[in-house]
Amino acid sequence: MIDFAEPRDESSLYSASASREGLIEIFTLGRFMVCCNGKIISDKYKRAQKMWDLFKYLFSHREKSIPQETLIELFWPEQESDDPEHALRNLIYRLRRVLAMSMPSAKKDLIISRQGSYSLNKEAPLWADIIQFENLCAEAHQNALKGQTGEAIIRYRQALGYYKGDYLPECIADWVFPLRIYYRNMFIQNFLELYSLLKENKDYDTAAQVCSAALMVAPFEEELHLRQIEALVLGGRIKQAREHYEYINRYLACELGVKPSLDVEQLLLRSEERLLGTVGDFPSIRQTLVEPAGVRGAFFCGPGLFQSICRLESRNLERGGNTPYLCQFFFKHTEGKKIKANKLNHFRYRLEEVLLNCLRKGDVVCRWNDGQYLVLLSNLNVANANKVVKRILSQFQKRCGISATSLLHSEILPLIHTPRQI
């Protein structure tokens, strides 16, 4: 078993250890695999998909005795077989034979039948990653309740090390999805408990490390990203925290249609203010404030920073000059029909690409909410601002087509509303 904080080595997942010699090893997290004495059984019989699907179901419901009617309904729906009872008995026979050949020293069948039902033999020599995961999570929780923080942290890290990905990820049957969600939620909950203990101990480097490990197996869980940012901030690694925040704000948000919490942005801003409040080397401070050379495209930021920039621009208007223009872009079906989520996320990503690449370095782009982008254009009159918007729509059409462009709406307003004089 691999420590949660260490790089993963897939070969060690199925190499038999001395303590597991002679056991049937079952791996379900991140990849399905059945092994015995260092040999992968499930790969030898890849074509017997229904046989292994039956095994997955029996293992997933190992605490129950499953009636043959339930198995027939699952594996031979709508009369796929003329004699489904015979087909089930034949499949059970083949599965028993495969397991017995792999473990000839076993004295009892791995699958037992009783009164028209089937189940895994609870006395059979089995080892399973999911069982280890559940048991260690329970032990860690008990250690934490007793105030045994050090022991709890060790158990949590051992438990989470078994989670290499979703439960039976290759299985697409309806029955597996509730279990997959259950175990994913268990992983997230136990990760958060581990993170909380590390945070209480002020072990921020380890907290950031376990966040990185968690994101390797659950890269689209927003909660993990937010904890990663917080751990970096608390550990004084503000620049890394800001870079990670911008990353999820720009890319993961576009793919998933979600936006990072504003609380995190406020945390970053407060941390940066504290950092800037310390007395340091003035040239070094200047270097952190200046945009690196070679950066191209518009400036992208979150809603909080965008609001601050707009307020600063409105203050500068008191000294005269051209009024900046505020543009908005949003997607809406003209007939009121809802746009499919996957298409909408794709269009958002493409629009963001266009905005960042077509605008000037001094222009500011913000993803204001899930369906709306705002752009601040400075030093332009209204005619040129309209030309900019037309250029953006034209570039978007080249990337996504006319039908997508018909869903994209835009509007321009001066940043400051000036009432007409009567």
KOLKENU-596205 format. One record per residue (C-alpha): residue number from 1; residue in one letter; x, y, z. Coordinates in steps of 0.05 Angstrom, whole numbers. Each point is the difference from the previous one (the first is absolute). Example, Ala and Ser with C-alpha at 12.3 -4.5 7.8 and 13.67 -1.06 7.14 Angstrom:
2
<resi:1, resn:a, xx:246, yy:-90, zz:156> .
<resi:2, resn:s, xx:27, yy:69, zz:-13> .
This chain:
422
<resi:1, resn:m, xx:0, yy:0, zz:0> .
<resi:2, resn:i, xx:27, yy:68, zz:-20> .
<resi:3, resn:d, xx:4, yy:58, zz:49> .
<resi:4, resn:f, xx:-48, yy:55, zz:-18> .
<resi:5, resn:a, xx:54, yy:52, zz:-6> .
<resi:6, resn:e, xx:46, yy:-41, zz:-45> .
<resi:7, resn:p, xx:0, yy:-6, zz:-76> .
<resi:8, resn:r, xx:-42, yy:-58, zz:-24> .
<resi:9, resn:d, xx:33, yy:-63, zz:-29> .
<resi:10, resn:e, xx:-52, yy:-42, zz:-33> .
<resi:11, resn:s, xx:44, yy:-63, zz:-1> .
<resi:12, resn:s, xx:-3, yy:-3, zz:76> .
<resi:13, resn:l, xx:-76, yy:-2, zz:-1> .
<resi:14, resn:y, xx:-1, yy:-74, zz:-17> .
<resi:15, resn:s, xx:68, yy:-26, zz:22> .
<resi:16, resn:a, xx:-16, yy:-52, zz:53> .
<resi:17, resn:s, xx:28, yy:16, zz:69> .
<resi:18, resn:a, xx:17, yy:-54, zz:51> .
<resi:19, resn:s, xx:-61, yy:17, zz:40> .
<resi:20, resn:r, xx:-46, yy:-11, zz:-60> .
<resi:21, resn:e, xx:32, yy:-64, zz:-26> .
<resi:22, resn:g, xx:-54, yy:-51, zz:-16> .
<resi:23, resn:l, xx:-57, yy:51, zz:1> .
<resi:24, resn:i, xx:-45, yy:22, zz:-57> .
<resi:25, resn:e, xx:16, yy:74, zz:-7> .
<resi:26, resn:i, xx:-56, yy:45, zz:-27> .
<resi:27, resn:f, xx:14, yy:71, zz:-24> .
<resi:28, resn:t, xx:-60, yy:44, zz:-14> .
<resi:29, resn:l, xx:24, yy:72, zz:9> .
<resi:30, resn:g, xx:25, yy:32, zz:-65> .
<resi:31, resn:r, xx:3, yy:-68, zz:-35> .
<resi:32, resn:f, xx:-32, yy:-68, zz:6> .
<resi:33, resn:m, xx:50, yy:-56, zz:10> .
<resi:34, resn:v, xx:-1, yy:-70, zz:32> .
<resi:35, resn:c, xx:68, yy:-29, zz:20> .
<resi:36, resn:c, xx:29, yy:-60, zz:36> .
<resi:37, resn:n, xx:72, yy:-11, zz:19> .
<resi:38, resn:g, xx:23, yy:57, zz:-44> .
<resi:39, resn:k, xx:-37, yy:-24, zz:-62> .
<resi:40, resn:i, xx:-58, yy:41, zz:-30> .
<resi:41, resn:i, xx:-58, yy:-48, zz:-10> .
<resi:42, resn:s, xx:-49, yy:50, zz:-30> .
<resi:43, resn:d, xx:46, yy:17, zz:-58> .
<resi:44, resn:k, xx:5, yy:-73, zz:-20> .
<resi:45, resn:y, xx:-74, yy:-4, zz:-12> .
<resi:46, resn:k, xx:-14, yy:68, zz:-31> .
<resi:47, resn:r, xx:-52, yy:-27, zz:-49> .
<resi:48, resn:a, xx:-42, yy:-28, zz:56> .
<resi:49, resn:q, xx:-30, yy:69, zz:15> .
<resi:50, resn:k, xx:-67, yy:-25, zz:25> .
<resi:51, resn:m, xx:35, yy:-48, zz:47> .
<resi:52, resn:w, xx:40, yy:56, zz:31> .
<resi:53, resn:d, xx:-60, yy:46, zz:1> .
<resi:54, resn:l, xx:-36, yy:-53, zz:42> .
<resi:55, resn:f, xx:60, yy:-3, zz:46> .
<resi:56, resn:k, xx:1, yy:76, zz:8> .
<resi:57, resn:y, xx:-74, yy:-1, zz:19> .
<resi:58, resn:l, xx:8, yy:-57, zz:51> .
<resi:59, resn:f, xx:61, yy:33, zz:30> .
<resi:60, resn:s, xx:-33, yy:69, zz:4> .
<resi:61, resn:h, xx:-59, yy:-33, zz:37> .
<resi:62, resn:r, xx:44, yy:-48, zz:40> .
<resi:63, resn:e, xx:-41, yy:9, zz:64> .
<resi:64, resn:k, xx:-63, yy:-26, zz:-34> .
<resi:65, resn:s, xx:-27, yy:-63, zz:-30> .
<resi:66, resn:i, xx:-24, yy:17, zz:-70> .
<resi:67, resn:p, xx:-62, yy:-37, zz:-28> .
<resi:68, resn:q, xx:11, yy:-31, zz:-68> .
<resi:69, resn:e, xx:-61, yy:39, zz:-26> .
<resi:70, resn:t, xx:38, yy:65, zz:14> .
<resi:71, resn:l, xx:62, yy:-24, zz:-36> .
<resi:72, resn:i, xx:-41, yy:-24, zz:-60> .
<resi:73, resn:e, xx:-35, yy:67, zz:-5> .
<resi:74, resn:l, xx:67, yy:36, zz:2> .
<resi:75, resn:f, xx:40, yy:-43, zz:-48> .
<resi:76, resn:w, xx:-53, yy:-28, zz:-47> .
<resi:77, resn:p, xx:-52, yy:55, zz:-6> .
<resi:78, resn:e, xx:-58, yy:-5, zz:-49> .
<resi:79, resn:q, xx:8, yy:-75, zz:-12> .
<resi:80, resn:e, xx:70, yy:4, zz:-30> .
<resi:81, resn:s, xx:7, yy:-74, zz:14> .
<resi:82, resn:d, xx:-49, yy:-57, zz:-12> .
<resi:83, resn:d, xx:20, yy:-31, zz:66> .
<resi:84, resn:p, xx:28, yy:55, zz:46> .
<resi:85, resn:e, xx:2, yy:-45, zz:61> .
<resi:86, resn:h, xx:46, yy:-49, zz:-36> .
<resi:87, resn:a, xx:41, yy:58, zz:-26> .
<resi:88, resn:l, xx:9, yy:27, zz:70> .
<resi:89, resn:r, xx:20, yy:-68, zz:29> .
<resi:90, resn:n, xx:50, yy:-8, zz:-57> .
<resi:91, resn:l, xx:30, yy:69, zz:13> .
<resi:92, resn:i, xx:6, yy:-15, zz:75> .
<resi:93, resn:y, xx:34, yy:-66, zz:-17> .
<resi:94, resn:r, xx:51, yy:34, zz:-46> .
<resi:95, resn:l, xx:14, yy:54, zz:52> .
<resi:96, resn:r, xx:11, yy:-51, zz:55> .
<resi:97, resn:r, xx:46, yy:-41, zz:-45> .
<resi:98, resn:v, xx:43, yy:61, zz:-18> .
<resi:99, resn:l, xx:8, yy:20, zz:73> .
<resi:100, resn:a, xx:14, yy:-72, zz:22> .
<resi:101, resn:m, xx:53, yy:-9, zz:-54> .
<resi:102, resn:s, xx:34, yy:63, zz:24> .
<resi:103, resn:m, xx:-2, yy:-21, zz:73> .
<resi:104, resn:p, xx:4, yy:-76, zz:1> .
<resi:105, resn:s, xx:16, yy:-2, zz:75> .
<resi:106, resn:a, xx:-68, yy:31, zz:18> .
<resi:107, resn:k, xx:-43, yy:-50, zz:38> .
<resi:108, resn:k, xx:-66, yy:36, zz:-12> .
<resi:109, resn:d, xx:-35, yy:30, zz:-61> .
<resi:110, resn:l, xx:5, yy:75, zz:-5> .
<resi:111, resn:i, xx:-73, yy:2, zz:-24> .
<resi:112, resn:i, xx:-53, yy:-38, zz:38> .
<resi:113, resn:s, xx:-73, yy:-15, zz:-18> .
<resi:114, resn:r, xx:-56, yy:-9, zz:49> .
<resi:115, resn:q, xx:-75, yy:-6, zz:-12> .
<resi:116, resn:g, xx:2, yy:31, zz:-69> .
<resi:117, resn:s, xx:46, yy:58, zz:19> .
<resi:118, resn:y, xx:74, yy:14, zz:-10> .
<resi:119, resn:s, xx:52, yy:36, zz:42> .
<resi:120, resn:l, xx:74, yy:5, zz:13> .
<resi:121, resn:n, xx:26, yy:-46, zz:53> .
<resi:122, resn:k, xx:18, yy:43, zz:60> .
<resi:123, resn:e, xx:51, yy:-52, zz:23> .
<resi:124, resn:a, xx:37, yy:1, zz:-66> .
<resi:125, resn:p, xx:72, yy:28, zz:0> .
<resi:126, resn:l, xx:-14, yy:69, zz:-29> .
<resi:127, resn:w, xx:37, yy:66, zz:2> .
<resi:128, resn:a, xx:-31, yy:63, zz:-32> .
<resi:129, resn:d, xx:23, yy:72, zz:-6> .
<resi:130, resn:i, xx:-70, yy:26, zz:14> .
<resi:131, resn:i, xx:-4, yy:-39, zz:65> .
<resi:132, resn:q, xx:67, yy:27, zz:22> .
<resi:133, resn:f, xx:-22, yy:70, zz:-19> .
<resi:134, resn:e, xx:-65, yy:-5, zz:41> .
<resi:135, resn:n, xx:34, yy:-32, zz:61> .
<resi:136, resn:l, xx:56, yy:51, zz:3> .
<resi:137, resn:c, xx:-48, yy:58, zz:-8> .
<resi:138, resn:a, xx:-40, yy:-27, zz:59> .
<resi:139, resn:e, xx:64, yy:-9, zz:42> .
<resi:140, resn:a, xx:24, yy:70, zz:-17> .
<resi:141, resn:h, xx:-67, yy:30, zz:20> .
<resi:142, resn:q, xx:2, yy:-36, zz:67> .
<resi:143, resn:n, xx:71, yy:23, zz:13> .
<resi:144, resn:a, xx:-21, yy:72, zz:-15> .
<resi:145, resn:l, xx:-59, yy:-5, zz:48> .
<resi:146, resn:k, xx:46, yy:-25, zz:55> .
<resi:147, resn:g, xx:47, yy:58, zz:-11> .
<resi:148, resn:q, xx:55, yy:-45, zz:-28> .
<resi:149, resn:t, xx:18, yy:50, zz:-55> .
<resi:150, resn:g, xx:66, yy:-30, zz:-22> .
<resi:151, resn:e, xx:-29, yy:-69, zz:-6> .
<resi:152, resn:a, xx:-61, yy:27, zz:-36> .
<resi:153, resn:i, xx:43, yy:36, zz:-52> .
<resi:154, resn:i, xx:39, yy:-64, zz:-14> .
<resi:155, resn:r, xx:-64, yy:-40, zz:-9> .
<resi:156, resn:y, xx:-33, yy:52, zz:-44> .
<resi:157, resn:r, xx:61, yy:3, zz:-46> .
<resi:158, resn:q, xx:2, yy:-76, zz:-4> .
<resi:159, resn:a, xx:-74, yy:-3, zz:-16> .
<resi:160, resn:l, xx:1, yy:54, zz:-53> .
<resi:161, resn:g, xx:61, yy:-34, zz:-32> .
<resi:162, resn:y, xx:-46, yy:-57, zz:-22> .
<resi:163, resn:y, xx:-46, yy:48, zz:-39> .
<resi:164, resn:k, xx:31, yy:-1, zz:-70> .
<resi:165, resn:g, xx:-64, yy:24, zz:-34> .
<resi:166, resn:d, xx:-74, yy:-15, zz:-6> .
<resi:167, resn:y, xx:-30, yy:-66, zz:22> .
<resi:168, resn:l, xx:-1, yy:-49, zz:-59> .
<resi:169, resn:p, xx:10, yy:57, zz:-51> .
<resi:170, resn:e, xx:-7, yy:-45, zz:-61> .
<resi:171, resn:c, xx:-68, yy:-25, zz:21> .
<resi:172, resn:i, xx:-60, yy:37, zz:-31> .
<resi:173, resn:a, xx:-57, yy:-40, zz:31> .
<resi:174, resn:d, xx:-53, yy:41, zz:37> .
<resi:175, resn:w, xx:10, yy:-37, zz:66> .
<resi:176, resn:v, xx:73, yy:24, zz:8> .
<resi:177, resn:f, xx:-13, yy:75, zz:-2> .
<resi:178, resn:p, xx:-28, yy:8, zz:71> .
<resi:179, resn:l, xx:60, yy:-39, zz:27> .
<resi:180, resn:r, xx:48, yy:41, zz:-41> .
<resi:181, resn:i, xx:-29, yy:65, zz:28> .
<resi:182, resn:y, xx:-1, yy:-29, zz:71> .
<resi:183, resn:y, xx:74, yy:-17, zz:-1> .
<resi:184, resn:r, xx:20, yy:65, zz:-34> .
<resi:185, resn:n, xx:-37, yy:38, zz:55> .
<resi:186, resn:m, xx:35, yy:-43, zz:52> .
<resi:187, resn:f, xx:67, yy:18, zz:-31> .
<resi:188, resn:i, xx:-16, yy:75, zz:0> .
<resi:189, resn:q, xx:-27, yy:-1, zz:72> .
<resi:190, resn:n, xx:60, yy:-38, zz:28> .
<resi:191, resn:f, xx:48, yy:45, zz:-38> .
<resi:192, resn:l, xx:-33, yy:61, zz:31> .
<resi:193, resn:e, xx:7, yy:-32, zz:69> .
<resi:194, resn:l, xx:74, yy:-12, zz:-13> .
<resi:195, resn:y, xx:9, yy:70, zz:-26> .
<resi:196, resn:s, xx:-34, yy:29, zz:62> .
<resi:197, resn:l, xx:48, yy:-37, zz:46> .
<resi:198, resn:l, xx:61, yy:23, zz:-39> .
<resi:199, resn:k, xx:-27, yy:71, zz:1> .
<resi:200, resn:e, xx:-10, yy:-3, zz:75> .
<resi:201, resn:n, xx:72, yy:-24, zz:8> .
<resi:202, resn:k, xx:22, yy:58, zz:-46> .
<resi:203, resn:d, xx:34, yy:-51, zz:-45> .
<resi:204, resn:y, xx:-16, yy:39, zz:-62> .
<resi:205, resn:d, xx:53, yy:-31, zz:-45> .
<resi:206, resn:t, xx:-27, yy:-70, zz:12> .
<resi:207, resn:a, xx:-71, yy:27, zz:-9> .
<resi:208, resn:a, xx:19, yy:28, zz:-69> .
<resi:209, resn:q, xx:35, yy:-66, zz:-16> .
<resi:210, resn:v, xx:-61, yy:-43, zz:15> .
<resi:211, resn:c, xx:-43, yy:49, zz:-40> .
<resi:212, resn:s, xx:45, yy:-12, zz:-60> .
<resi:213, resn:a, xx:-5, yy:-75, zz:10> .
<resi:214, resn:a, xx:-76, yy:5, zz:5> .
<resi:215, resn:l, xx:-4, yy:41, zz:-64> .
<resi:216, resn:m, xx:39, yy:-54, zz:-37> .
<resi:217, resn:v, xx:-60, yy:-47, zz:8> .
<resi:218, resn:a, xx:-57, yy:50, zz:3> .
<resi:219, resn:p, xx:22, yy:59, zz:-44> .
<resi:220, resn:f, xx:-70, yy:29, zz:-9> .
<resi:221, resn:e, xx:-20, yy:5, zz:73> .
<resi:222, resn:e, xx:-5, yy:75, zz:14> .
<resi:223, resn:e, xx:4, yy:-10, zz:75> .
<resi:224, resn:l, xx:70, yy:-31, zz:-7> .
<resi:225, resn:h, xx:25, yy:59, zz:-41> .
<resi:226, resn:l, xx:-26, yy:49, zz:52> .
<resi:227, resn:r, xx:35, yy:-37, zz:56> .
<resi:228, resn:q, xx:64, yy:-1, zz:-42> .
<resi:229, resn:i, xx:-3, yy:76, zz:-7> .
<resi:230, resn:e, xx:-14, yy:9, zz:75> .
<resi:231, resn:a, xx:59, yy:-45, zz:19> .
<resi:232, resn:l, xx:47, yy:39, zz:-45> .
<resi:233, resn:v, xx:-24, yy:66, zz:28> .
<resi:234, resn:l, xx:6, yy:-22, zz:73> .
<resi:235, resn:g, xx:70, yy:-26, zz:-16> .
<resi:236, resn:g, xx:21, yy:67, zz:-27> .
<resi:237, resn:r, xx:4, yy:-24, zz:-73> .
<resi:238, resn:i, xx:-44, yy:57, zz:-25> .
<resi:239, resn:k, xx:26, yy:1, zz:-71> .
<resi:240, resn:q, xx:-14, yy:-74, zz:-10> .
<resi:241, resn:a, xx:-69, yy:8, zz:31> .
<resi:242, resn:r, xx:-16, yy:57, zz:-48> .
<resi:243, resn:e, xx:25, yy:-40, zz:-60> .
<resi:244, resn:h, xx:-43, yy:-60, zz:20> .
<resi:245, resn:y, xx:-61, yy:45, zz:10> .
<resi:246, resn:e, xx:8, yy:31, zz:-69> .
<resi:247, resn:y, xx:8, yy:-70, zz:-29> .
<resi:248, resn:i, xx:-66, yy:-27, zz:28> .
<resi:249, resn:n, xx:-34, yy:66, zz:-14> .
<resi:250, resn:r, xx:19, yy:-2, zz:-74> .
<resi:251, resn:y, xx:-1, yy:-73, zz:-18> .
<resi:252, resn:l, xx:-37, yy:-45, zz:48> .
<resi:253, resn:a, xx:-55, yy:51, zz:7> .
<resi:254, resn:c, xx:-10, yy:1, zz:-75> .
<resi:255, resn:e, xx:-1, yy:-76, zz:-5> .
<resi:256, resn:l, xx:-47, yy:-12, zz:58> .
<resi:257, resn:g, xx:-42, yy:63, zz:-2> .
<resi:258, resn:v, xx:17, yy:20, zz:71> .
<resi:259, resn:k, xx:37, yy:58, zz:31> .
<resi:260, resn:p, xx:49, yy:-2, zz:58> .
<resi:261, resn:s, xx:-26, yy:26, zz:66> .
<resi:262, resn:l, xx:6, yy:75, zz:11> .
<resi:263, resn:d, xx:23, yy:-16, zz:71> .
<resi:264, resn:v, xx:64, yy:-27, zz:-29> .
<resi:265, resn:e, xx:12, yy:63, zz:-40> .
<resi:266, resn:q, xx:-9, yy:41, zz:63> .
<resi:267, resn:l, xx:48, yy:-46, zz:37> .
<resi:268, resn:l, xx:52, yy:11, zz:-54> .
<resi:269, resn:l, xx:-10, yy:75, zz:0> .
<resi:270, resn:r, xx:7, yy:4, zz:76> .
<resi:271, resn:s, xx:63, yy:-43, zz:-2> .
<resi:272, resn:e, xx:31, yy:43, zz:-54> .
<resi:273, resn:e, xx:-16, yy:62, zz:40> .
<resi:274, resn:r, xx:34, yy:-29, zz:61> .
<resi:275, resn:l, xx:61, yy:-19, zz:-42> .
<resi:276, resn:l, xx:5, yy:69, zz:-30> .
<resi:277, resn:g, xx:-8, yy:31, zz:69> .
<resi:278, resn:t, xx:67, yy:-28, zz:22> .
<resi:279, resn:v, xx:64, yy:40, zz:-10> .
<resi:280, resn:g, xx:42, yy:-33, zz:-54> .
<resi:281, resn:d, xx:50, yy:14, zz:-55> .
<resi:282, resn:f, xx:-31, yy:55, zz:-43> .
<resi:283, resn:p, xx:27, yy:-23, zz:-68> .
<resi:284, resn:s, xx:-25, yy:-70, zz:14> .
<resi:285, resn:i, xx:-68, yy:27, zz:18> .
<resi:286, resn:r, xx:-1, yy:39, zz:-66> .
<resi:287, resn:q, xx:17, yy:-63, zz:-38> .
<resi:288, resn:t, xx:-60, yy:-37, zz:29> .
<resi:289, resn:l, xx:-46, yy:58, zz:-21> .
<resi:290, resn:v, xx:21, yy:4, zz:-73> .
<resi:291, resn:e, xx:-28, yy:-44, zz:-54> .
<resi:292, resn:p, xx:53, yy:-50, zz:-25> .
<resi:293, resn:a, xx:29, yy:15, zz:-69> .
<resi:294, resn:g, xx:-29, yy:-35, zz:-60> .
<resi:295, resn:v, xx:-71, yy:-7, zz:27> .
<resi:296, resn:r, xx:-52, yy:8, zz:-55> .
<resi:297, resn:g, xx:-75, yy:8, zz:-2> .
<resi:298, resn:a, xx:-50, yy:31, zz:47> .
<resi:299, resn:f, xx:4, yy:-1, zz:76> .
<resi:300, resn:f, xx:-45, yy:-53, zz:31> .
<resi:301, resn:c, xx:-25, yy:6, zz:72> .
<resi:302, resn:g, xx:-56, yy:-20, zz:47> .
<resi:303, resn:p, xx:-62, yy:41, zz:18> .
<resi:304, resn:g, xx:30, yy:31, zz:63> .
<resi:305, resn:l, xx:62, yy:27, zz:-35> .
<resi:306, resn:f, xx:-40, yy:21, zz:-61> .
<resi:307, resn:q, xx:-45, yy:42, zz:45> .
<resi:308, resn:s, xx:61, yy:33, zz:31> .
<resi:309, resn:i, xx:29, yy:16, zz:-69> .
<resi:310, resn:c, xx:-65, yy:31, zz:-23> .
<resi:311, resn:r, xx:-5, yy:43, zz:62> .
<resi:312, resn:l, xx:71, yy:24, zz:-10> .
<resi:313, resn:e, xx:-17, yy:18, zz:-73> .
<resi:314, resn:s, xx:-62, yy:38, zz:22> .
<resi:315, resn:r, xx:44, yy:40, zz:48> .
<resi:316, resn:n, xx:49, yy:17, zz:-55> .
<resi:317, resn:l, xx:-58, yy:28, zz:-41> .
<resi:318, resn:e, xx:-4, yy:57, zz:49> .
<resi:319, resn:r, xx:65, yy:26, zz:-30> .
<resi:320, resn:g, xx:-28, yy:-3, zz:-71> .
<resi:321, resn:g, xx:14, yy:-45, zz:-59> .
<resi:322, resn:n, xx:-39, yy:-50, zz:-41> .
<resi:323, resn:t, xx:-55, yy:-39, zz:35> .
<resi:324, resn:p, xx:16, yy:-75, zz:3> .
<resi:325, resn:y, xx:-53, yy:-45, zz:-30> .
<resi:326, resn:l, xx:-28, yy:-61, zz:35> .
<resi:327, resn:c, xx:-20, yy:-58, zz:-46> .
<resi:328, resn:q, xx:-39, yy:-62, zz:19> .
<resi:329, resn:f, xx:-4, yy:-67, zz:-37> .
<resi:330, resn:f, xx:-50, yy:-54, zz:18> .
<resi:331, resn:f, xx:-33, yy:-61, zz:-32> .
<resi:332, resn:k, xx:-75, yy:-5, zz:-8> .
<resi:333, resn:h, xx:-44, yy:-39, zz:-48> .
<resi:334, resn:t, xx:-44, yy:48, zz:-40> .
<resi:335, resn:e, xx:-60, yy:-46, zz:6> .
<resi:336, resn:g, xx:8, yy:-11, zz:75> .
<resi:337, resn:k, xx:25, yy:-71, zz:-8> .
<resi:338, resn:k, xx:52, yy:-24, zz:49> .
<resi:339, resn:i, xx:70, yy:-10, zz:-28> .
<resi:340, resn:k, xx:31, yy:-68, zz:17> .
<resi:341, resn:a, xx:52, yy:6, zz:56> .
<resi:342, resn:n, xx:57, yy:-33, zz:-39> .
<resi:343, resn:k, xx:-11, yy:46, zz:-59> .
<resi:344, resn:l, xx:-6, yy:61, zz:44> .
<resi:345, resn:n, xx:65, yy:-16, zz:36> .
<resi:346, resn:h, xx:35, yy:-10, zz:-67> .
<resi:347, resn:f, xx:-26, yy:67, zz:-26> .
<resi:348, resn:r, xx:22, yy:35, zz:64> .
<resi:349, resn:y, xx:70, yy:-28, zz:-6> .
<resi:350, resn:r, xx:5, yy:23, zz:-73> .
<resi:351, resn:l, xx:-27, yy:69, zz:17> .
<resi:352, resn:e, xx:52, yy:8, zz:55> .
<resi:353, resn:e, xx:55, yy:-20, zz:-49> .
<resi:354, resn:v, xx:-24, yy:53, zz:-49> .
<resi:355, resn:l, xx:-5, yy:54, zz:54> .
<resi:356, resn:l, xx:69, yy:-12, zz:27> .
<resi:357, resn:n, xx:33, yy:-5, zz:-68> .
<resi:358, resn:c, xx:-36, yy:56, zz:-39> .
<resi:359, resn:l, xx:2, yy:55, zz:52> .
<resi:360, resn:r, xx:57, yy:46, zz:20> .
<resi:361, resn:k, xx:46, yy:-12, zz:59> .
<resi:362, resn:g, xx:-32, yy:59, zz:36> .
<resi:363, resn:d, xx:-71, yy:-27, zz:-7> .
<resi:364, resn:v, xx:-30, yy:-39, zz:57> .
<resi:365, resn:v, xx:-42, yy:-63, zz:-5> .
<resi:366, resn:c, xx:-42, yy:-30, zz:56> .
<resi:367, resn:r, xx:-44, yy:-61, zz:5> .
<resi:368, resn:w, xx:-53, yy:34, zz:41> .
<resi:369, resn:n, xx:-44, yy:-61, zz:11> .
<resi:370, resn:d, xx:-15, yy:-67, zz:-32> .
<resi:371, resn:g, xx:-32, yy:31, zz:-62> .
<resi:372, resn:q, xx:29, yy:69, zz:-7> .
<resi:373, resn:y, xx:67, yy:31, zz:-18> .
<resi:374, resn:l, xx:16, yy:74, zz:11> .
<resi:375, resn:v, xx:54, yy:39, zz:-37> .
<resi:376, resn:l, xx:28, yy:69, zz:17> .
<resi:377, resn:l, xx:26, yy:38, zz:-61> .
<resi:378, resn:s, xx:42, yy:62, zz:15> .
<resi:379, resn:n, xx:22, yy:58, zz:-45> .
<resi:380, resn:l, xx:-52, yy:-13, zz:-54> .
<resi:381, resn:n, xx:-59, yy:39, zz:-27> .
<resi:382, resn:v, xx:-68, yy:-34, zz:-9> .
<resi:383, resn:a, xx:11, yy:-13, zz:-75> .
<resi:384, resn:n, xx:66, yy:-36, zz:12> .
<resi:385, resn:a, xx:-30, yy:-38, zz:59> .
<resi:386, resn:n, xx:-55, yy:-26, zz:-47> .
<resi:387, resn:k, xx:54, yy:-21, zz:-50> .
<resi:388, resn:v, xx:34, yy:-40, zz:55> .
<resi:389, resn:v, xx:-65, yy:-36, zz:16> .
<resi:390, resn:k, xx:-12, yy:-16, zz:-73> .
<resi:391, resn:r, xx:71, yy:-28, zz:-6> .
<resi:392, resn:i, xx:-12, yy:-45, zz:61> .
<resi:393, resn:l, xx:-66, yy:-26, zz:-29> .
<resi:394, resn:s, xx:35, yy:-12, zz:-67> .
<resi:395, resn:q, xx:57, yy:-40, zz:31> .
<resi:396, resn:f, xx:-49, yy:-39, zz:43> .
<resi:397, resn:q, xx:-40, yy:-18, zz:-63> .
<resi:398, resn:k, xx:63, yy:-26, zz:-34> .
<resi:399, resn:r, xx:12, yy:-47, zz:59> .
<resi:400, resn:c, xx:-71, yy:-23, zz:15> .
<resi:401, resn:g, xx:-43, yy:14, zz:-62> .
<resi:402, resn:i, xx:-60, yy:44, zz:-15> .
<resi:403, resn:s, xx:-49, yy:-40, zz:42> .
<resi:404, resn:a, xx:42, yy:10, zz:63> .
<resi:405, resn:t, xx:9, yy:74, zz:-15> .
<resi:406, resn:s, xx:-76, yy:8, zz:-3> .
<resi:407, resn:l, xx:-1, yy:-20, zz:74> .
<resi:408, resn:l, xx:53, yy:51, zz:20> .
<resi:409, resn:h, xx:-27, yy:68, zz:19> .
<resi:410, resn:s, xx:39, yy:63, zz:16> .
<resi:411, resn:e, xx:-12, yy:70, zz:26> .
<resi:412, resn:i, xx:42, yy:63, zz:11> .
<resi:413, resn:l, xx:-8, yy:54, zz:53> .
<resi:414, resn:p, xx:45, yy:57, zz:23> .
<resi:415, resn:l, xx:30, yy:-18, zz:67> .
<resi:416, resn:i, xx:-29, yy:64, zz:30> .
<resi:417, resn:h, xx:-72, yy:18, zz:-14> .
<resi:418, resn:t, xx:-4, yy:74, zz:-16> .
<resi:419, resn:p, xx:-71, yy:29, zz:1> .
<resi:420, resn:r, xx:-19, yy:44, zz:-57> .
<resi:421, resn:q, xx:-3, yy:74, zz:16> .
<resi:422, resn:i, xx:-69, yy:31, zz:-10> .
